[in-house]
C-alpha cells in the first residue's frame, strides 16, 4: 500500500473508533466494560483478556472457519456500489473526526 493510502486508512480507523466510542450505547457494544485496561489510583487494572490468560496460552485464540454465503441483498448492494465506484463515482468527506 502506498504510504499516503496507509496513512489515510489508519486515520480512518482512528476516526471510526472515536465515533464508536463517542456515545455510551455504541461504546457499550464496541468495548464492553472490562475490554480495556486502565489505571486507578496509580494501580493498573488489567483488561479481561489479559486477566484470563495463563502460561499455556500463546496470544490470540484460533478463529474457527465458518462457511458463509452472502445474502442476495448483500450481493445486490455490493454490485451497486461496485458499479458506482468503477464508473468514476466517489465519496467526499473531511478528515476532521474530533
C-alpha positions as protocol buffer text, in pm:
chain_id: "A"
residue {
  index: 1
  type: UNK
  ca { x: 0 y: 0 z: 0 }
}
residue {
  index: 2
  type: UNK
  ca { x: 128 y: 346 z: -81 }
}
residue {
  index: 3
  type: UNK
  ca { x: 231 y: 542 z: 234 }
}
residue {
  index: 4
  type: UNK
  ca { x: -34 y: 808 z: 166 }
}
residue {
  index: 5
  type: UNK
  ca { x: -306 y: 542 z: 138 }
}
residue {
  index: 6
  type: UNK
  ca { x: -181 y: 366 z: 452 }
}
residue {
  index: 7
  type: UNK
  ca { x: -193 y: 695 z: 641 }
}
residue {
  index: 8
  type: UNK
  ca { x: -549 y: 753 z: 521 }
}
residue {
  index: 9
  type: UNK
  ca { x: -652 y: 401 z: 630 }
}
residue {
  index: 10
  type: UNK
  ca { x: -501 y: 449 z: 977 }
}
residue {
  index: 11
  type: UNK
  ca { x: -667 y: 791 z: 1016 }
}
residue {
  index: 12
  type: UNK
  ca { x: -1000 y: 645 z: 905 }
}
residue {
  index: 13
  type: UNK
  ca { x: -973 y: 361 z: 1157 }
}
residue {
  index: 14
  type: UNK
  ca { x: -898 y: 614 z: 1431 }
}
residue {
  index: 15
  type: UNK
  ca { x: -1199 y: 824 z: 1334 }
}
residue {
  index: 16
  type: UNK
  ca { x: -1422 y: 517 z: 1324 }
}
residue {
  index: 17
  type: UNK
  ca { x: -1303 y: 411 z: 1670 }
}
residue {
  index: 18
  type: UNK
  ca { x: -1367 y: 760 z: 1806 }
}
residue {
  index: 19
  type: UNK
  ca { x: -1716 y: 754 z: 1655 }
}
residue {
  index: 20
  type: UNK
  ca { x: -1795 y: 413 z: 1802 }
}
residue {
  index: 21
  type: UNK
  ca { x: -1669 y: 515 z: 2147 }
}
residue {
  index: 22
  type: UNK
  ca { x: -1843 y: 857 z: 2147 }
}
residue {
  index: 23
  type: UNK
  ca { x: -2191 y: 752 z: 2262 }
}
residue {
  index: 24
  type: UNK
  ca { x: -2237 y: 535 z: 2572 }
}
residue {
  index: 25
  type: UNK
  ca { x: -2468 y: 298 z: 2382 }
}
residue {
  index: 26
  type: UNK
  ca { x: -2225 y: 219 z: 2098 }
}
residue {
  index: 27
  type: UNK
  ca { x: -1927 y: 217 z: 2336 }
}
residue {
  index: 28
  type: UNK
  ca { x: -2100 y: -47 z: 2549 }
}
residue {
  index: 29
  type: UNK
  ca { x: -2129 y: -270 z: 2241 }
}
residue {
  index: 30
  type: UNK
  ca { x: -1793 y: -187 z: 2080 }
}
residue {
  index: 31
  type: UNK
  ca { x: -1587 y: -205 z: 2401 }
}
residue {
  index: 32
  type: UNK
  ca { x: -1793 y: -360 z: 2683 }
}
residue {
  index: 33
  type: UNK
  ca { x: -1681 y: -296 z: 3042 }
}
residue {
  index: 34
  type: UNK
  ca { x: -1358 y: -485 z: 3112 }
}
residue {
  index: 35
  type: UNK
  ca { x: -1238 y: -478 z: 2750 }
}
residue {
  index: 36
  type: UNK
  ca { x: -978 y: -205 z: 2806 }
}
residue {
  index: 37
  type: UNK
  ca { x: -725 y: -178 z: 3087 }
}
residue {
  index: 38
  type: UNK
  ca { x: -696 y: 142 z: 3289 }
}
residue {
  index: 39
  type: UNK
  ca { x: -518 y: 300 z: 3585 }
}
residue {
  index: 40
  type: UNK
  ca { x: -695 y: 368 z: 3910 }
}
residue {
  index: 41
  type: UNK
  ca { x: -510 y: 543 z: 4193 }
}
residue {
  index: 42
  type: UNK
  ca { x: -178 y: 453 z: 4028 }
}
residue {
  index: 43
  type: UNK
  ca { x: -271 y: 84 z: 4009 }
}
residue {
  index: 44
  type: UNK
  ca { x: -313 y: -90 z: 3672 }
}
residue {
  index: 45
  type: UNK
  ca { x: -646 y: -268 z: 3631 }
}
residue {
  index: 46
  type: UNK
  ca { x: -597 y: -529 z: 3360 }
}
residue {
  index: 47
  type: UNK
  ca { x: -842 y: -579 z: 3078 }
}
residue {
  index: 48
  type: UNK
  ca { x: -1041 y: -901 z: 3070 }
}
residue {
  index: 49
  type: UNK
  ca { x: -840 y: -1086 z: 2804 }
}
residue {
  index: 50
  type: UNK
  ca { x: -513 y: -1031 z: 2990 }
}
residue {
  index: 51
  type: UNK
  ca { x: -669 y: -1136 z: 3319 }
}
residue {
  index: 52
  type: UNK
  ca { x: -791 y: -1462 z: 3161 }
}
residue {
  index: 53
  type: UNK
  ca { x: -455 y: -1551 z: 3006 }
}
residue {
  index: 54
  type: UNK
  ca { x: -215 y: -1801 z: 3158 }
}
residue {
  index: 55
  type: UNK
  ca { x: 119 y: -1963 z: 3061 }
}
residue {
  index: 56
  type: UNK
  ca { x: -47 y: -2221 z: 2836 }
}
residue {
  index: 57
  type: UNK
  ca { x: -197 y: -1954 z: 2611 }
}
residue {
  index: 58
  type: UNK
  ca { x: 25 y: -1804 z: 2344 }
}
residue {
  index: 59
  type: UNK
  ca { x: -160 y: -1499 z: 2211 }
}
residue {
  index: 60
  type: UNK
  ca { x: -498 y: -1499 z: 2044 }
}
residue {
  index: 61
  type: UNK
  ca { x: -746 y: -1783 z: 2025 }
}
residue {
  index: 62
  type: UNK
  ca { x: -767 y: -1953 z: 1685 }
}
residue {
  index: 63
  type: UNK
  ca { x: -1055 y: -1838 z: 1468 }
}
residue {
  index: 64
  type: UNK
  ca { x: -1291 y: -2110 z: 1353 }
}
residue {
  index: 65
  type: UNK
  ca { x: -1351 y: -2124 z: 980 }
}
residue {
  index: 66
  type: UNK
  ca { x: -1720 y: -2097 z: 912 }
}
residue {
  index: 67
  type: UNK
  ca { x: -1860 y: -2117 z: 561 }
}
residue {
  index: 68
  type: UNK
  ca { x: -2055 y: -1802 z: 487 }
}
residue {
  index: 69
  type: UNK
  ca { x: -2262 y: -1721 z: 185 }
}
residue {
  index: 70
  type: UNK
  ca { x: -2373 y: -1361 z: 145 }
}
residue {
  index: 71
  type: UNK
  ca { x: -2744 y: -1292 z: 114 }
}
residue {
  index: 72
  type: UNK
  ca { x: -2884 y: -1186 z: -222 }
}
residue {
  index: 73
  type: UNK
  ca { x: -2943 y: -836 z: -78 }
}
residue {
  index: 74
  type: UNK
  ca { x: -2576 y: -809 z: 24 }
}
residue {
  index: 75
  type: UNK
  ca { x: -2469 y: -916 z: -325 }
}
residue {
  index: 76
  type: UNK
  ca { x: -2708 y: -661 z: -479 }
}
residue {
  index: 77
  type: UNK
  ca { x: -2567 y: -379 z: -261 }
}
residue {
  index: 78
  type: UNK
  ca { x: -2209 y: -480 z: -342 }
}
residue {
  index: 79
  type: UNK
  ca { x: -2281 y: -483 z: -715 }
}
residue {
  index: 80
  type: UNK
  ca { x: -2449 y: -143 z: -698 }
}
residue {
  index: 81
  type: UNK
  ca { x: -2155 y: 9 z: -507 }
}
residue {
  index: 82
  type: UNK
  ca { x: -1900 y: -154 z: -739 }
}
residue {
  index: 83
  type: UNK
  ca { x: -2079 y: -15 z: -1046 }
}
residue {
  index: 84
  type: UNK
  ca { x: -2090 y: 331 z: -889 }
}
residue {
  index: 85
  type: UNK
  ca { x: -1722 y: 345 z: -794 }
}
residue {
  index: 86
  type: UNK
  ca { x: -1596 y: 176 z: -1111 }
}
residue {
  index: 87
  type: UNK
  ca { x: -1779 y: 434 z: -1321 }
}
residue {
  index: 88
  type: UNK
  ca { x: -1599 y: 725 z: -1153 }
}
residue {
  index: 89
  type: UNK
  ca { x: -1828 y: 775 z: -852 }
}
residue {
  index: 90
  type: UNK
  ca { x: -1669 y: 900 z: -534 }
}
residue {
  index: 91
  type: UNK
  ca { x: -1743 y: 996 z: -176 }
}
residue {
  index: 92
  type: UNK
  ca { x: -1637 y: 1337 z: -46 }
}
residue {
  index: 93
  type: UNK
  ca { x: -1554 y: 1366 z: 322 }
}
residue {
  index: 94
  type: UNK
  ca { x: -1339 y: 1566 z: 563 }
}
residue {
  index: 95
  type: UNK
  ca { x: -1072 y: 1424 z: 793 }
}
residue {
  index: 96
  type: UNK
  ca { x: -1199 y: 1610 z: 1099 }
}
residue {
  index: 97
  type: UNK
  ca { x: -1307 y: 1342 z: 1347 }
}
residue {
  index: 98
  type: UNK
  ca { x: -1289 y: 1547 z: 1666 }
}
